[in-house]
Amino acid sequence: MLPTKPINAMIEDVFATRFTCKRYDPDRTVSDEDLNTILEAGRLSPSSFGLEPWKFLVIPRESALTDKLREIAWGMKRNAPYSIVILARKHMEASSPHVAHMMTDVQGASPEDFEQRKDMFANFQANDLGVASDPRLMFEWSCRQAYIALANMLTTSALLHVDSTPVEGLNYEKVNKFLADEGLMDPEEFGVAVMLQVGYHDPTHIMHPKTRQKAEDVVEFLK
């Protein structure tokens, strides 16, 4: 077993030094190995009931889609080797085909176990989350799940010394329509949750020092 202190120090250093990249180096790209690891961090992320209500669209810098997206997503930075659109599922009702697929085909639940888990999930959505009767709230819940994947991909990028940019600066209505018109997304099943770009910081661009609140201002230990 590795010593605890060096690992703790490494993790804290990664979070202390990672930053949101504002300008990417046009002459550098991300290796296939690193990109795959970043995507795996998203794919393997935890989700409520393990239902994985997400999909990742990976768009390379050279794609014509990149320039078209930048016209309606002002938060996208130029020259990022990859832009990743994180989609969230709209239909996560207990009776949805996706839930049945995940519980039976992926998780291997028997018919009896499936019915029990489905009923438990329906009760959770209706009585705990309060999203079962509101399609908008259901989609927003899926988006919250997608942000778990986003966070893990950001952290994994930092561990690999790959710079990254989370992107909410976009016109969601226009981006959803664009992806649907391009045949890249079924608008009945998915909507855009957030985007992510990965690459390497342009060394000619001056970065500002990182600022955060003090730990005692955001962490409270209860008795």
N, C-alpha and C positions, 0 to 999 in steps of 0.2 A: 504494500500500500504506500502511495506517495505521501510525503509529509503534508500536513494540512496547511501550514502557514504559507509556503510558497504558492500553493494553488489559490488560496484566498487572495494573496497579494496580486497574483496574475489576473484574477477575475476583476478585482477592483481597478487595476491599472487599465484593463481593456475598456471598462465602462467610463473611466476618467478621461481616457484619451480618444474614444470614438467620437465622431462628429458627423453632422449632416453635411454631406458634400454639396457644395454650391456650384462647382465647376469641375468638369472631368477632363483628364488628359486625353486628347484625341489620338495619341500615338500608342496608347496601351490598351490591352484588352484583358478580360478575365479568363483564366484557363478553364477548359472543359471540366477538369477535376474539381476546381473550386466552385464553379457554377453549380455542378451537380450536388455538391455537399450543401450549398446554401438552399437549394430546392428541396433536398432531403430533409433539412431542418424544418422546412415548412410542412412537408408531407407527413412527417412523423410527429408533428405537434399534437398536444392534447386537445380534445374537443368534448363538449358535453355529450355524455353517453357514447363517446367514441364515434360520432356520426359524420365527422369530417365534411362540414357543409361548405366546401371551398373548391376552387379550381384555379390553376396558375397559368396565365398566358405569357409566354416568354418571347419578347420581341427584340431581336438583335439590332444594333446600331445601324447596320446597313439596310435594314428593311425600309421599304417605302412607307410602311405603317407608322414608323417612328416620327417622321416629319408631319404626317397628317394628324397624329395624336397631339403633337406639340402645339398645334393651332388651337386646340380646345382644352389642353391641359397645361396651363401656364406654369404650374409648379415643376414640370419636367425640366431637367437640366440638359444642356447640350453635351453631346459626345459621350454619354454614358454607354458603355459597351452593351449593356442589356437593360431593358425596361420590363418589369414584371407586373402585369395587371392581376390583382387578386380579386377573383369573383366570389360572391357569396350566393348560396342557394336561397331562392324565395320560398320554396315549398318544403318546409321541414315539419309539416304536420305528422302526427303519429301514423296517420293512414296513408302517407305519401309513398310512392314507389321507391324513392331514395332510402327512406328509413327501413323499408322492408328489405331492400337490397343489402344495406349495410348490416342489419341485424342477422340476416340469414346467410347471404352469400359470402360476406366478408368475415363476420364475427362467428359464423357457424352455429347460430342458435337453432335448436330443434323447433318443430312447429309449436309444441307446448310452451317452451321457453320464450319463443317469439311473441306469442299472444300475451304472456305475462309481462314481458319487458315493454311491449307496445302499450299496454294499458298503464303501466307505471310511467312511461314517458308522456302519455297523453295527460295524465293527472299532474305531472310535473309542469307541463306547459300551461295548463289551464289554471291550476290552483297556486303554484309557487311563482312561476314567471309571469303569468297573466298575459300571455301573448297568443293563446290559441285562437281567439276570435278576431284578431286584428292582423291582416296581412302585412301591414307596414311594420308593426312591432315584431312580427315573426322574422321579417327580413333584417331588421336592425339587430335582432338577436344573433342571426347568422353572421352579420358583419362583425359583431363583437367576438365571435369565435375566430373569424378570419384575422383579427388583429393579434390573436395569440400566435398564429403562424407568422405574421409580419414581424412581431417582436423577436421571435426565435431566428428568423432569417437575418435580421439586423445584427443580432448578437453574434451569430455564426460568421457573418461577413467580417465583423471586427476581429474575431478570433483568428481569422485567416488573413488579416491585414488587408482586406478588401474594403474600400470605402463604399458608402451607401447613402441613399436619400429616400426617406419615406415621403410619398407624394399624396397629399389631399387637395392640392391646388389644381383643381380641374372642374370643368362644368360637367357634373354627373349626368345630367339629361343628355347632353350632346355626346359624351363618351359612350354611354350606353347605346345610343342610337347608332353611332359610328360602328361599334363592334357588332351590333346586330345586322346592320346593312352590309358589312363585310363578310357576314356569315361566320363570325368568330364566336358568337354567343347567342344562345336561345334566350330572348328577353322574357319569355314566359317562365323560364327556370332559373335564370341567373341575373344578377345585377352587380355593378362594380362596387367593391367595398373600399379599396385603397390601392395605391400603386407603390412600387419599390424600384429604385434604380441602383445598379451596382457597377463599380469600376474603380478608377484610381484618380485621386485628386490632382488637379492641374497644379504643378509646383509653382507656377508664376502667379497664382491667385493667393492673396494674403488672407489668412484665417484669423478670426477673432478668438480671444481666449474663451475657454468654456466657463460658463457661469451656472451655478445651481444654488438653491437654498441650502442653509445649514441643516445637518441631519436632525438636530434638536427641534427645528421648526417644522419638520414633516413627519417625524417618527415619535409616537407616544407609546410608552410601555404601560400597560394597564395592570392593576392589582386585582 
